[in-house]
Amino acid sequence: MNWETNRKHLGEIKSGKSVNFTFIYLGIPNIKGVKVGCGSCTTASLINNVLRVKYTPGSFPKHLSLKGQKEQKVTKSITVTYETGDTETLYFTANLIK
């Protein structure tokens, strides 16, 4: 593994509230690019071996609210491409609350 961790759990996040967090890169291969799985809710930039991520969830799903559900687990991914052509996927999870 080229990262300090390849998974992060962000805990409870309210709809529309941004959370900033990082992944620390420890590996030797140079990174060619980073692509977030959800371009509308997640941004990521690599600066000095630190991948800085901002996650802003959208509104809580209405169909779940109508069922009385007040929380939804979400999982998002970030794909890292190395100059060698290899890829690695980082994941983060959160509990989206109303």
Contacts in CASP RR format, 6 or more apart in sequence:
PFRMAT RR
TARGET T0000
AUTHOR 0000-0000-0000
METHOD contacts of the structure
MODEL  1
MNWETNRKHLGEIKSGKSVNFTFIYLGIPNIKGVKVGCGSCTTASLINNV
LRVKYTPGSFPKHLSLKGQKEQKVTKSITVTYETGDTETLYFTANLIK
1 26 0 8 1.000
1 88 0 8 1.000
2 25 0 8 1.000
2 26 0 8 1.000
2 27 0 8 1.000
2 28 0 8 1.000
2 29 0 8 1.000
2 80 0 8 1.000
2 82 0 8 1.000
2 88 0 8 1.000
3 23 0 8 1.000
3 24 0 8 1.000
3 25 0 8 1.000
3 26 0 8 1.000
3 27 0 8 1.000
3 88 0 8 1.000
3 90 0 8 1.000
4 23 0 8 1.000
4 24 0 8 1.000
4 25 0 8 1.000
4 26 0 8 1.000
5 23 0 8 1.000
6 23 0 8 1.000
6 88 0 8 1.000
6 89 0 8 1.000
6 90 0 8 1.000
6 91 0 8 1.000
7 90 0 8 1.000
7 91 0 8 1.000
7 92 0 8 1.000
7 93 0 8 1.000
8 21 0 8 1.000
8 23 0 8 1.000
8 90 0 8 1.000
8 91 0 8 1.000
8 92 0 8 1.000
8 93 0 8 1.000
9 92 0 8 1.000
9 93 0 8 1.000
9 94 0 8 1.000
10 19 0 8 1.000
10 21 0 8 1.000
10 55 0 8 1.000
10 92 0 8 1.000
10 93 0 8 1.000
10 94 0 8 1.000
11 93 0 8 1.000
11 94 0 8 1.000
11 95 0 8 1.000
12 71 0 8 1.000
12 94 0 8 1.000
12 95 0 8 1.000
12 97 0 8 1.000
13 19 0 8 1.000
13 55 0 8 1.000
13 57 0 8 1.000
13 94 0 8 1.000
13 95 0 8 1.000
13 96 0 8 1.000
13 97 0 8 1.000
14 96 0 8 1.000
14 97 0 8 1.000
14 98 0 8 1.000
15 57 0 8 1.000
15 58 0 8 1.000
15 59 0 8 1.000
15 60 0 8 1.000
15 96 0 8 1.000
15 97 0 8 1.000
15 98 0 8 1.000
16 56 0 8 1.000
16 57 0 8 1.000
16 58 0 8 1.000
16 59 0 8 1.000
17 56 0 8 1.000
17 57 0 8 1.000
18 54 0 8 1.000
18 55 0 8 1.000
18 56 0 8 1.000
19 54 0 8 1.000
19 55 0 8 1.000
19 56 0 8 1.000
19 94 0 8 1.000
20 52 0 8 1.000
20 53 0 8 1.000
20 54 0 8 1.000
21 53 0 8 1.000
21 55 0 8 1.000
21 92 0 8 1.000
22 50 0 8 1.000
22 51 0 8 1.000
22 52 0 8 1.000
22 53 0 8 1.000
23 50 0 8 1.000
23 51 0 8 1.000
23 53 0 8 1.000
23 78 0 8 1.000
23 90 0 8 1.000
24 49 0 8 1.000
24 50 0 8 1.000
24 51 0 8 1.000
25 31 0 8 1.000
25 46 0 8 1.000
25 49 0 8 1.000
25 50 0 8 1.000
25 51 0 8 1.000
26 49 0 8 1.000
29 82 0 8 1.000
29 83 0 8 1.000
29 84 0 8 1.000
29 86 0 8 1.000
30 82 0 8 1.000
30 83 0 8 1.000
31 46 0 8 1.000
31 80 0 8 1.000
31 81 0 8 1.000
31 82 0 8 1.000
31 83 0 8 1.000
32 81 0 8 1.000
32 82 0 8 1.000
32 83 0 8 1.000
32 85 0 8 1.000
33 46 0 8 1.000
33 80 0 8 1.000
33 81 0 8 1.000
34 44 0 8 1.000
34 45 0 8 1.000
34 46 0 8 1.000
34 51 0 8 1.000
34 78 0 8 1.000
34 79 0 8 1.000
34 80 0 8 1.000
34 81 0 8 1.000
35 78 0 8 1.000
35 79 0 8 1.000
35 81 0 8 1.000
36 42 0 8 1.000
36 43 0 8 1.000
36 44 0 8 1.000
36 53 0 8 1.000
36 76 0 8 1.000
36 77 0 8 1.000
36 78 0 8 1.000
37 76 0 8 1.000
37 77 0 8 1.000
37 78 0 8 1.000
37 79 0 8 1.000
38 76 0 8 1.000
41 55 0 8 1.000
41 56 0 8 1.000
41 57 0 8 1.000
41 58 0 8 1.000
41 76 0 8 1.000
42 53 0 8 1.000
42 54 0 8 1.000
42 55 0 8 1.000
42 56 0 8 1.000
42 76 0 8 1.000
42 78 0 8 1.000
43 53 0 8 1.000
43 54 0 8 1.000
44 51 0 8 1.000
44 52 0 8 1.000
44 53 0 8 1.000
44 54 0 8 1.000
44 78 0 8 1.000
45 51 0 8 1.000
45 52 0 8 1.000
46 52 0 8 1.000
51 78 0 8 1.000
51 80 0 8 1.000
51 90 0 8 1.000
53 78 0 8 1.000
53 92 0 8 1.000
55 76 0 8 1.000
55 92 0 8 1.000
55 94 0 8 1.000
57 74 0 8 1.000
57 94 0 8 1.000
57 96 0 8 1.000
60 72 0 8 1.000
60 96 0 8 1.000
60 97 0 8 1.000
60 98 0 8 1.000
61 72 0 8 1.000
64 72 0 8 1.000
65 98 0 8 1.000
70 97 0 8 1.000
70 98 0 8 1.000
71 95 0 8 1.000
71 96 0 8 1.000
71 97 0 8 1.000
71 98 0 8 1.000
72 95 0 8 1.000
72 96 0 8 1.000
73 93 0 8 1.000
73 94 0 8 1.000
73 95 0 8 1.000
73 96 0 8 1.000
74 93 0 8 1.000
74 94 0 8 1.000
74 95 0 8 1.000
74 96 0 8 1.000
75 91 0 8 1.000
75 92 0 8 1.000
75 93 0 8 1.000
76 91 0 8 1.000
76 92 0 8 1.000
76 93 0 8 1.000
77 89 0 8 1.000
77 90 0 8 1.000
77 91 0 8 1.000
78 89 0 8 1.000
78 90 0 8 1.000
78 91 0 8 1.000
78 92 0 8 1.000
79 87 0 8 1.000
79 88 0 8 1.000
79 89 0 8 1.000
79 90 0 8 1.000
80 87 0 8 1.000
80 88 0 8 1.000
80 89 0 8 1.000
80 90 0 8 1.000
81 87 0 8 1.000
82 88 0 8 1.000
END
